[in-house]
């Protein structure tokens, strides 16, 4: 499957989203289309090579919307649109202010030396450019929908404002038709101005929802210092090639991804992983483009450049996630699909009812209610409720080192009740380390370790390598071993500086004829603690033990505690024997242990938990975790692991810090809570105010409205259309403002 993203302008409500999607799904070969009103993008999935992008663009334009084609040298499309909108708002506001000033005499009931007919003609001249120049975008959008037998938010605004404007225009140009009729140029002009102002504020807020991606885009270095042929050259980062040796000095940014070839330093990786503590880098360590070199100088070999760097991939994943939909959005999509036609029918019924049964002036009140219903019911807030929260939530996750693949993963994480953590590489460091040196016959601890490590230098076993590494970390100088001999699964023997050293498990010593009884009690203790003890015999006498274990990460206990505090059950999954697993589980406070699980059976263990009604997250880092990650309700990959695991997961923690699991789930809960708040206000607003606009309060205020409330509800309890426009704009801005609160969310 291939994915293409098309920038689309003109989507103004949830109904527009559905229309664009339906038009694209009709294109032969399109598997799925997902439009996002907040990001103004449409993501289309199709079999690679089977769909022409120009066909997709024609489908979008055929549905009445525009494709934002980026021409070379042109400024950003959205900025141009914002500039046009700003200009329209300024012109509309200036003319509307003059209209309101000219309408004051009639509102306040005092006479002017100018005839009323001339004053009304002046108002008509001022209102016309507001209606048909500043408000032209509404007519253009309504016509695009009408050509396809559909209606959208633009249809509602165009109908409502045109009704008020045209009635007033006829009253001015043909006064004989409506004797003594009032004019409503102030109403139509103010509605257009308020809705345009609402869209301007909405566009500004939308820009802020995508700030995380914008910040990612400017993080990268602009130039790199490359060693080519012994000469150091400053080149644009786009010109760095795989295999180039890049020089990094203190305070400089790492240009691209690579591996340290020489030198050492500490690198601040906070902008990528979210971790504030600089990471030590030595020869052989990986460095990530856009991170900042703190102290020393080093050279590294470029391994990933351009669109393959971690920063480019993170930006791409965040953008894809921001353009995705959450399942909760389906409700809004279903409602908005029939919403506009229903509102138009309701407005027509409202007009007829008040024209026939309403108090005098019946026509004026019927027209006012008709306009109010059309204007207040625009479903903008419904279209913005979910995507804005997802955009801000996924962006906030990226800042915390949490990559979320889409709205479905973001929503799914909040329903979890069980988290299964892979042991090796997730809760533990993933490689054995020397943990204990026990002496029994007077040989100093460091001397015993030096002898053992000198023997193990000849071994290729991971446990032997851990002992050698531990000895060197303690500054011990190792000797040459002679007569090295290894037995598969048992132990090793050699001579070091004339001393015969034997290292192995209990069975190996028994087979070698060595009495190891004095070492057994301590060996059992180490085994119970989840460590692997190795008995040491020097010159035929038991000398002590060394123990090796896959050490628990420093942050793992805190990570498990955080998951428990979120009310989640925590289980540990491992292929290790039950005794080792139990020791680590005790250390971390984990009660549920899934031990001695073969790699191919991990997914089955997840399925067993799901069969019990559990909503399960799987956290892992290895290739053998990929099936379990894919099988889980939410798969969470540790970013330091394999690409296969990351590809199979729904969420990825860029760093290796398992505490990010709790942060990701907390972020999901906060985002879904925010979406529900937005949807509640979007629906509640329409459910409560459409009846008010239709005149439902008339029976309550039939005796008259108090003077204080008359500017809002008139004499009979009918909602002022201007207030309907203000309320409609406010509903969208409220939803956006609520979504933007997620930017300040603390998930630590």
Secondary structure, DSSP 8 states (H G I E B T S, - for coil): -EEEEEEEE---SHHHHHHHHHHHHTSTTEEEEEEETTTTEEEEEE-TTSS-HHHHHHHHHHTT-EE----TT---HHHHHHHHHHHHHHHHHHHHHHHHHHHHHHHHT---SS-HHHHHHHHHHHHHHIIIIITHHHHHHHHHHHTTT---HHHHHHHHHHHHHHHHHHHHHTTTTSTT----HHHHHHHHHHHHHHHHHHHHHHHHHTHHHHHHHHHS-SEEEEEETTEEEEEEGGG--TT-EEEE-TT-B--SEEEEEEE-EEEE-HHHH---S-EEE-TT-EE-TT-EE-SS-EEEEEEE-GGGSHHHHHHHHHHHHHT---TTHHHHHHHHHHHHHHHHHHHHHHHHHHHHHS-SSHHHHHHHHHHHHHHHT-THHHHHHHHHHHHHHHHHHHHTTEEE--HHHHHHGGG--EEEEEIIIIIEEEEEEEEEEEE-SS--HHHHHHHHHHHHTT--SHHHHHHHHHHHHTT-----EEEEEEETTTEEEEEETTEEEEEE-HHHHHHTT---HHHHHHHHHHHHTT-EEEEEEETTEEEEEEEEEEEE-TTHHHHHHHHHHTT-EEEEE-SS-HHHHHHHHHHHT--EEE-S--GGGHHHHHHHHHHTT--EEEEE-SGGGHHHHHHSSEEEEETTS-HHHHHH-SEEESSS-TTHHHHHHHHHHHHHHHHHHHHHHHHHHHHHHHHHHHTTTTTTTTT---GGGHHHHTTTT---HHHHHHHHHHHHHHHHHHHHGGGG----
